């Protein structure tokens, strides 16, 4: 995402004045464990909230479990528990795992709460009074065998747009299209496999179109330009009424005045942000809940993944407007997580649980890794083993920890642990450190964490360079007082360094605070400090340990065992292929051997029109150009194309080209390439395939 553009967020950096912020991250669903994908968001949010608090602002972080819906009801039944017992147990597990990664919520609650019920009903009644609720009879898929109307995610079939099989009833994971379950080709129940029938049912709808003008104005300041561009497509087509009711049996809140009708989970789920904060403020009496949700003057920030943007940027603000509540000042959206270049998948053992990670690896290593990779945009983030280990071992252990271990472990004990006065060089280094702090604060505010980490690493380099030049391990033998000055100079700036790291590595910095024997907790508001002459530091204790690649591999192996993906080798039976699959049809085998493909093979490749927004040279690559390609999505994709011999960057901008859109992203030396351009020829004679007539970004090429 771009820089935070809320009105009050203009006050960036240190000394920005008191701000009052209520911050949330998306609610994890209560039918599964916390995994590393969830933690991209909660760690990103936690860092930002800690930064705000350490800067002197009043900030609160709220979250909750999203508990309602048919999936939870069915999962509870399978577990032999009531839905209430089931979600309470899951909530405890979720909170335990979040706390294991030092996520510091002010309140972690549940949507299955009296506060949530009351607020959901209040918003619904207000919308009903304003004439925003409509009643319609619709046809739905009903499973006679399961005895229920099938929710979107309990229907599977073939996508009506791209014809990909085995897709859910609300959207296609291959082409990204959204649709209703009744539009699926050959639908079936995901529970029993039974073929459902169409059955009439009366439902309640929220007239989202009544709020189109309001949403157009709100979106101008509440989301990034990339997200707004995608939302503008929906707004241009006109907003459709939103089905907010579900038929029983259903685990959720009954709709007042209706028989056997329940609020759809996506109505009461975001209300959980309000309910969690209300529960906290009512219990603690620390602040007025109304001052955030009913009166202007404070800020509300939501952090979430790009998969749930539609609900949070259209439905949610409209519901708040209907209920007479304050709207979010900013919605911050991040990309997805892959592991070793692969999409997170339970069947592949790459959907790593937070609890599994904690068995093998240091939680702050993950916090640092995410911080070193996260920016303000929608780029996906890859957790590769080598990159993960290198960043921790090189940056945190080899560069930052090295400062404290060399000075406090090897030299300070020979000086009785006492510091002296800053020299002229020490004051200059401190001044540079404070300048770094000001830049780093702006990066934290704008969610440019990777840039903040680079500033911090550069400051650590400067401190280590001073130590290497002065060689205090030699001075201690010839001039102990000069050695004391070097230690003092370096530790004064290292104290600033630790303060900047605190939002990311709170436990590591707590160890530094103890080591330096500080009387006052490190914050970003007390950076300009000098140790008094004679200040005594504590004996050195190790702050961080190196990570071995075997620990990372052990984590993945453990996850494969838990998910049941490690299987003994099978001996192919009679008539089976070497892979253990059934012998292929003779016609298909003949086609495959001759190089001919079937229509099924062709539909797997998604060729789309893409508009080149930006093209530039890639430093260190003779053949590549880096391209930003608009494929009709919320954010452009990055593509590295080997076309430099044939095209200058400036002549590509504005071209609409053909691209393979569903190619697995490829991790390259220069970054992730997320699509492939179609071209023919070689070298200077290479030619891109360009649309002859008008084609919109994202159009499927047929």
ZASE-239246 format. One line per 8 residues: number of its first residue (from 0); for each residue x, y, z of C-alpha. Coordinates in steps of 0.05 Angstrom, whole numbers, plus 5000, padded with zeros to 4 digits. Layout:
<sites>
NUM	X:Y:Z | ...;
</sites>
This chain:
<sites>
0	5000:5000:5000 | 5021:5072:4991 | 5036:5117:5050 | 4982:5124:5102 | 4939:5181:5076 | 4891:5192:5133 | 4885:5265:5154 | 4918:5257:5221;
8	4971:5210:5195 | 5006:5270:5164 | 5040:5280:5231 | 5095:5229:5220 | 5160:5217:5257 | 5184:5232:5326 | 5153:5288:5365 | 5090:5285:5321;
16	5042:5303:5377 | 4992:5259:5413 | 4947:5216:5370 | 4892:5170:5393 | 4888:5106:5352 | 4845:5044:5353 | 4877:4990:5311 | 4852:4921:5290;
24	4874:4862:5248 | 4827:4814:5212 | 4793:4763:5256 | 4819:4691:5248 | 4764:4641:5236 | 4751:4593:5293 | 4756:4527:5256 | 4831:4518:5250;
32	4899:4535:5280 | 4939:4598:5272 | 4989:4591:5216 | 5047:4633:5190 | 5001:4667:5140 | 4959:4696:5197 | 5023:4720:5230 | 5043:4764:5170;
40	4984:4808:5189 | 4986:4805:5264 | 5062:4818:5266 | 5054:4875:5217 | 4999:4905:5260 | 5035:4893:5326 | 5098:4928:5301 | 5057:4989:5280;
48	5019:4993:5345 | 5083:4985:5386 | 5115:5040:5344 | 5057:5086:5359 | 5060:5071:5434 | 5135:5079:5437 | 5127:5146:5401 | 5083:5171:5457;
56	5015:5162:5423 | 4954:5131:5454 | 4943:5067:5415 | 4900:5005:5426 | 4903:4939:5389 | 4840:4897:5386 | 4823:4830:5354 | 4777:4771:5364;
64	4759:4702:5338 | 4709:4701:5281 | 4664:4646:5308 | 4598:4641:5269 | 4577:4603:5207 | 4562:4533:5182 | 4636:4510:5180 | 4643:4521:5255;
72	4577:4487:5269 | 4598:4425:5229 | 4668:4424:5258 | 4639:4426:5329 | 4592:4369:5314 | 4650:4327:5287 | 4689:4342:5351 | 4630:4321:5395;
80	4623:4390:5425 | 4573:4447:5426 | 4592:4505:5380 | 4602:4548:5442 | 4650:4498:5474 | 4687:4489:5408 | 4699:4564:5394 | 4719:4577:5466;
88	4773:4523:5461 | 4797:4549:5394 | 4800:4620:5421 | 4847:4598:5477 | 4892:4563:5427 | 4894:4623:5381 | 4912:4671:5436 | 4966:4623:5462;
96	4999:4621:5393 | 4994:4696:5382 | 5026:4709:5450 | 5081:4660:5431 | 5101:4709:5377 | 5095:4768:5425 | 5032:4797:5394 | 5009:4847:5446;
104	4933:4855:5441 | 4898:4902:5488 | 4839:4854:5482 | 4829:4789:5445 | 4756:4772:5445 | 4702:4732:5408 | 4647:4750:5360 | 4602:4702:5399;
112	4592:4754:5453 | 4534:4796:5482 | 4568:4860:5459 | 4572:4835:5387 | 4499:4812:5387 | 4474:4879:5413 | 4516:4920:5364 | 4497:4875:5304;
120	4423:4883:5320 | 4432:4958:5330 | 4463:4967:5261 | 4411:4922:5229 | 4352:4959:5261 | 4382:5027:5241 | 4390:5003:5168 | 4319:4975:5169;
128	4291:5041:5195 | 4327:5078:5139 | 4296:5032:5087 | 4362:4997:5070 | 4335:4926:5082 | 4298:4889:5027 | 4264:4822:5026 | 4271:4775:4967;
136	4256:4702:4949 | 4317:4669:4920 | 4335:4601:4894 | 4390:4565:4932 | 4425:4499:4929 | 4396:4451:4980 | 4425:4383:4999 | 4371:4333:5015;
144	4424:4286:5042 | 4455:4338:5088 | 4387:4368:5106 | 4409:4441:5095 | 4419:4498:5047 | 4492:4496:5027 | 4534:4557:5043 | 4582:4582:4989;
152	4642:4544:5016 | 4603:4479:5022 | 4590:4475:4947 | 4642:4454:4897 | 4639:4450:4822 | 4668:4476:4757 | 4680:4550:4751 | 4629:4582:4703;
160	4681:4631:4677 | 4746:4593:4664 | 4718:4521:4670 | 4769:4501:4724 | 4743:4441:4764 | 4736:4433:4839 | 4723:4507:4856 | 4684:4535:4914;
168	4614:4565:4908 | 4634:4638:4916 | 4699:4648:4877 | 4749:4613:4832 | 4820:4604:4860 | 4847:4598:4788 | 4818:4658:4751 | 4795:4699:4812;
176	4723:4707:4787 | 4666:4715:4836 | 4597:4685:4826 | 4539:4654:4863 | 4537:4579:4880 | 4479:4569:4831 | 4524:4590:4774 | 4573:4532:4786;
184	4574:4478:4733 | 4559:4408:4761 | 4554:4431:4834 | 4559:4381:4890 | 4558:4383:4966 | 4628:4390:4996 | 4601:4353:5057 | 4570:4290:5027;
192	4585:4295:4953 | 4510:4294:4939 | 4482:4332:4880 | 4441:4390:4909 | 4373:4414:4884 | 4348:4485:4875 | 4299:4508:4929 | 4265:4574:4943;
200	4278:4612:5007 | 4262:4683:5030 | 4323:4724:5049 | 4339:4794:5075 | 4384:4839:5034 | 4424:4902:5052 | 4415:4952:4995 | 4488:4969:4986;
208	4472:5012:4925 | 4440:5062:4972 | 4510:5079:4997 | 4547:5083:4931 | 4557:5159:4933 | 4580:5155:5005 | 4629:5099:4989 | 4659:5136:4930;
216	4675:5195:4975 | 4701:5152:5032 | 4745:5109:4987 | 4781:5171:4962 | 4817:5175:5029 | 4808:5108:5063 | 4848:5061:5018 | 4909:5061:4973;
224	4906:5080:4900 | 4916:5008:4878 | 4858:4982:4920 | 4814:5040:4898 | 4827:5024:4826 | 4800:4954:4836 | 4740:4978:4876 | 4724:5030:4822;
232	4709:4971:4775 | 4655:4946:4822 | 4628:5016:4834 | 4625:5029:4759 | 4580:4969:4749 | 4535:4990:4806 | 4533:4957:4875 | 4487:4898:4883;
240	4443:4883:4943 | 4479:4840:4994 | 4447:4778:5024 | 4454:4786:5100 | 4412:4726:5123 | 4422:4651:5127 | 4373:4595:5139 | 4377:4550:5199;
248	4409:4506:5222 | 4463:4558:5231 | 4510:4579:5287 | 4501:4653:5294 | 4456:4709:5318 | 4381:4703:5304 | 4354:4762:5265 | 4304:4801:5307;
256	4232:4792:5284 | 4248:4735:5236 | 4235:4660:5240 | 4293:4613:5232 | 4336:4667:5200 | 4407:4685:5223 | 4455:4741:5208 | 4506:4721:5155;
264	4574:4715:5188 | 4603:4772:5146 | 4553:4820:5178 | 4572:4806:5250 | 4646:4789:5239 | 4672:4860:5229 | 4626:4884:5285 | 4674:4842:5327;
272	4724:4900:5323 | 4674:4944:5357 | 4653:4891:5407 | 4724:4874:5428 | 4740:4947:5441 | 4674:4958:5478 | 4687:4898:5523 | 4756:4926:5539;
280	4735:4998:5552 | 4674:4977:5593 | 4718:4932:5636 | 4777:4978:5646 | 4742:5046:5647 | 4806:5072:5615 | 4773:5107:5557 | 4704:5122:5529;
288	4684:5073:5474 | 4641:5128:5444 | 4702:5172:5435 | 4727:5124:5381 | 4665:5098:5348 | 4614:5155:5356 | 4655:5219:5358 | 4707:5248:5310;
296	4777:5264:5334 | 4808:5194:5340 | 4834:5147:5287 | 4810:5077:5268 | 4857:5032:5228 | 4844:4963:5200 | 4899:4915:5177 | 4878:4857:5131;
304	4897:4813:5072 | 4878:4829:5001 | 4830:4770:4998 | 4779:4805:5042 | 4784:4875:5015 | 4713:4873:4985 | 4679:4862:5051 | 4720:4913:5089;
312	4719:4970:5039 | 4647:4966:5015 | 4601:4928:5062 | 4634:4948:5127 | 4638:5024:5118 | 4566:5023:5091 | 4542:4986:5153 | 4578:5035:5198;
320	4546:5093:5161 | 4478:5061:5167 | 4488:5052:5242 | 4513:5122:5253 | 4584:5102:5273 | 4653:5129:5255 | 4686:5099:5194 | 4758:5073:5189;
328	4810:5127:5174 | 4852:5078:5137 | 4850:5005:5114 | 4920:4976:5106 | 4924:4916:5059 | 4981:4866:5052 | 4997:4808:5005 | 4999:4733:5016;
336	5053:4687:5043 | 5088:4632:5005 | 5139:4584:5035 | 5200:4565:4994 | 5164:4593:4933 | 5102:4550:4942 | 5032:4571:4960 | 5014:4552:5031;
344	4982:4483:5028 | 4964:4433:5081 | 4970:4376:5031 | 5041:4397:5014 | 5061:4409:5087 | 5074:4483:5073 | 5016:4509:5115 | 5059:4515:5177;
352	5024:4524:5243 | 5049:4576:5291 | 5054:4523:5345 | 5098:4480:5300 | 5144:4538:5286 | 5152:4553:5360 | 5176:4483:5374 | 5238:4493:5331;
360	5252:4567:5318 | 5259:4633:5353 | 5194:4674:5349 | 5232:4740:5340 | 5268:4711:5280 | 5200:4709:5244 | 5183:4780:5268 | 5249:4806:5241;
368	5242:4768:5175 | 5172:4795:5162 | 5195:4865:5180 | 5254:4860:5132 | 5208:4840:5075 | 5144:4881:5087 | 5129:4945:5050 | 5067:4986:5043;
376	5044:4950:4980 | 5007:4886:4963 | 5068:4845:4942 | 5067:4773:4966 | 5121:4752:5014 | 5162:4688:5007 | 5190:4653:5068 | 5249:4617:5038;
384	5295:4578:5083 | 5361:4609:5061 | 5335:4680:5062 | 5302:4671:5130 | 5365:4641:5162 | 5412:4691:5130 | 5373:4752:5153 | 5373:4730:5225;
392	5443:4703:5228 | 5475:4760:5189 | 5433:4820:5210 | 5412:4806:5281 | 5467:4759:5306 | 5526:4778:5263 | 5515:4854:5258 | 5471:4879:5316;
400	5485:4829:5372 | 5559:4833:5354 | 5562:4905:5379 | 5539:4886:5449 | 5577:4820:5453 | 5644:4852:5433 | 5638:4912:5479 | 5599:4885:5538;
408	5626:4815:5537 | 5699:4824:5520 | 5720:4894:5540 | 5673:4926:5591 | 5688:4873:5646 | 5761:4895:5643 | 5737:4966:5658 | 5694:4944:5717;
416	5633:4953:5672 | 5637:5029:5680 | 5625:5078:5623 | 5658:5146:5613 | 5641:5210:5574 | 5624:5217:5501 | 5681:5240:5456 | 5674:5287:5397;
424	5669:5226:5352 | 5617:5195:5397 | 5574:5258:5394 | 5579:5258:5318 | 5558:5185:5315 | 5500:5199:5362 | 5477:5257:5318 | 5478:5211:5257;
432	5440:5158:5297 | 5386:5209:5314 | 5380:5228:5241 | 5372:5154:5225 | 5318:5150:5279 | 5278:5206:5246 | 5280:5171:5178 | 5264:5103:5209;
440	5203:5132:5245 | 5175:5157:5179 | 5184:5089:5149 | 5150:5054:5207 | 5091:5102:5203 | 5084:5089:5128 | 5089:5013:5138 | 5155:5012:5099;
448	5186:4964:5148 | 5238:4936:5100 | 5265:5007:5090 | 5265:5017:5166 | 5305:4953:5175 | 5356:4976:5123 | 5365:5042:5161 | 5376:5003:5226;
456	5426:4956:5193 | 5464:5016:5165 | 5468:5047:5234 | 5494:4980:5262 | 5546:4980:5206 | 5569:5050:5228 | 5576:5030:5300 | 5614:4967:5283;
464	5659:5008:5237 | 5676:5054:5295 | 5693:4994:5338 | 5736:4963:5284 | 5774:5028:5271 | 5788:5042:5345 | 5805:4970:5364 | 5787:4976:5437;
472	5812:4904:5450 | 5882:4932:5436 | 5871:4998:5472 | 5851:4962:5536 | 5923:4939:5542 | 5956:5007:5529 | 5904:5061:5545 | 5844:5034:5586;
480	5811:5103:5591 | 5812:5111:5515 | 5782:5041:5510 | 5728:5064:5559 | 5713:5123:5514 | 5705:5078:5453 | 5657:5032:5491 | 5617:5093:5515;
488	5614:5124:5445 | 5590:5059:5413 | 5539:5041:5467 | 5508:5110:5467 | 5488:5101:5393 | 5474:5027:5403 | 5422:5048:5455 | 5387:5088:5399;
496	5394:5028:5353 | 5359:4984:5405 | 5303:5035:5413 | 5289:5032:5338 | 5288:4956:5339 | 5240:4952:5398 | 5175:4950:5358 | 5203:4890:5320;
504	5244:4853:5372 | 5214:4870:5441 | 5247:4812:5478 | 5315:4824:5447 | 5312:4897:5466 | 5289:4879:5537 | 5354:4841:5542 | 5392:4903:5519;
512	5355:4946:5570 | 5377:4898:5625 | 5448:4894:5598 | 5456:4970:5596 | 5425:4975:5666 | 5375:5028:5643 | 5332:5061:5695 | 5280:5081:5643;
520	5248:5037:5590 | 5272:5051:5519 | 5221:5088:5476 | 5224:5130:5413 | 5209:5191:5455 | 5272:5188:5498 | 5326:5177:5445 | 5367:5239:5462;
528	5402:5211:5523 | 5474:5204:5546 | 5499:5156:5599 | 5524:5193:5661 | 5598:5186:5671 | 5611:5125:5715 | 5547:5089:5695 | 5555:5014:5707;
536	5528:4963:5658 | 5511:4891:5675 | 5552:4829:5656 | 5539:4806:5585 | 5487:4751:5573 | 5475:4725:5503 | 5422:4765:5467 | 5410:4721:5405;
544	5432:4653:5379 | 5445:4632:5308 | 5395:4589:5271 | 5415:4524:5237 | 5381:4504:5172 | 5367:4436:5204 | 5318:4470:5251 | 5280:4500:5192;
552	5277:4433:5157 | 5256:4398:5221 | 5198:4447:5226 | 5174:4430:5155 | 5182:4355:5169 | 5141:4361:5232 | 5086:4398:5194 | 5084:4344:5141;
560	5075:4291:5195 | 5018:4331:5227 | 4983:4341:5161 | 4993:4268:5141 | 5030:4284:5077 | 5089:4237:5090 | 5067:4171:5060 | 5105:4106:5051;
568	5126:4091:4980 | 5075:4048:4942 | 5091:3993:4893 | 5050:4003:4829 | 4999:3949:4819 | 4980:3914:4754 | 4957:3963:4701 | 4981:4023:4742;
576	5028:4077:4719 | 5096:4085:4755 | 5067:4143:4795 | 5015:4097:4826 | 4956:4128:4787 | 4907:4088:4745 | 4929:4072:4674 | 4910:4131:4630;
584	4858:4126:4576 | 4889:4101:4511 | 4867:4161:4470 | 4896:4209:4521 | 4961:4169:4523 | 4964:4172:4447 | 4952:4248:4447 | 5005:4259:4500;
592	5057:4218:4463 | 5044:4256:4398 | 5049:4325:4431 | 4976:4340:4419 | 4939:4372:4477 | 4865:4368:4496 | 4818:4426:4508 | 4825:4410:4583;
600	4900:4422:4578 | 4888:4488:4543 | 4839:4515:4594 | 4892:4507:4648 | 4932:4564:4617 | 4902:4632:4631 | 4923:4682:4578 | 4902:4753:4597;
608	4910:4822:4569 | 4959:4863:4610 | 4976:4936:4605 | 5049:4956:4617 | 5048:5012:4668 | 5123:5017:4679 | 5187:4988:4649 | 5258:4997:4672;
616	5328:4968:4666 | 5351:4917:4717 | 5418:4932:4746 | 5465:4873:4738 | 5422:4838:4686 | 5440:4846:4612 | 5377:4814:4584 | 5322:4833:4633;
624	5273:4890:4639 | 5230:4899:4702 | 5158:4911:4683 | 5096:4931:4724 | 5037:4897:4690 | 4964:4915:4702 | 4923:4851:4696 | 4859:4883:4722;
632	4876:4866:4794 | 4880:4910:4856 | 4955:4920:4846 | 5000:4912:4785 | 5045:4850:4781 | 5120:4851:4776 | 5149:4815:4715 | 5221:4804:4696;
640	5223:4794:4620 | 5284:4777:4578 | 5268:4827:4523 | 5321:4880:4534 | 5355:4866:4467 | 5292:4882:4429 | 5258:4938:4469 | 5276:5002:4504;
648	5237:5012:4569 | 5204:5076:4546 | 5173:5045:4483 | 5137:4992:4525 | 5097:5037:4570 | 5023:5036:4552 | 5025:4973:4509 | 4971:4920:4521;
656	5005:4853:4515 | 4987:4779:4523 | 5010:4747:4588 | 5005:4680:4623 | 4970:4700:4687 | 4968:4634:4726 | 5041:4616:4722 | 5072:4599:4789;
664	5112:4660:4813 | 5186:4651:4803 | 5236:4676:4855 | 5295:4708:4818 | 5358:4742:4841 | 5325:4810:4830 | 5256:4794:4860 | 5193:4754:4846;
672	5167:4749:4774 | 5092:4737:4775 | 5072:4727:4702 | 5102:4714:4633 | 5096:4757:4570 | 5083:4723:4504 | 5133:4737:4448 | 5164:4705:4387;
680	5233:4709:4357 | 5300:4718:4389 | 5349:4774:4408 | 5337:4841:4373 | 5284:4808:4329 | 5240:4787:4387 | 5168:4813:4383 | 5115:4818:4437;
688	5043:4799:4422 | 5003:4863:4427 | 4927:4872:4424 | 4904:4893:4355 | 4841:4926:4380 | 4821:4954:4448 | 4829:4904:4504 | 4821:4919:4578;
696	4872:4895:4629 | 4850:4828:4656 | 4810:4807:4594 | 4815:4732:4584 | 4845:4716:4516 | 4806:4662:4480;
</sites>
